[in-house]
Amino acid sequence: MFTRKTKLKMGVAHQVANTNSKPNSASIYIAIKVEDVDGSNERKLLLTEYDLYSHSDYKCPNLAGKLKQGRCYPMTACGEKQQMFLLKIKRADNIYDKTLYTVVIRVSQGWLEKGKARAAKNKNDLPEQGFWSNLFD
């Protein structure tokens, strides 16, 4: 479990406590920092365990090495109703595992907006970002 003093790194999933936990709500959130494909629009997301682990790894071994960690790469898929993205992140296999693995997941615009909205609503659960770590991230 990470505290508010934990440095949030681009594309690395960190567990944080839900300090305002209510009945039937998640006691743990996953905090992750992402940005657009060009490096702009940096934002922090707060996700539930289900939000993060319901997305299976996107199998693209030739592409994975070319993606930058934490960047949202737009993709087009036939028949999709909303914009989809490929996102390269480091995460554990589950919330009890401490070893981080690099994976590429396919996420929707709605998924990103949901995580951003939860982060805005629960700012006290997000790790603080220091000036220097933010500058060099």
Beta strands, then each sheet from edge to edge (+ up, - down):
strand 1: 14-17
strand 2: 28-36
strand 3: 43-47
strand 4: 71-75
strand 5: 84-91
strand 6: 101-108
sheet 1: 1+ 2- 3+
sheet 2: 1+ 2- 4- 5+ 6-
end
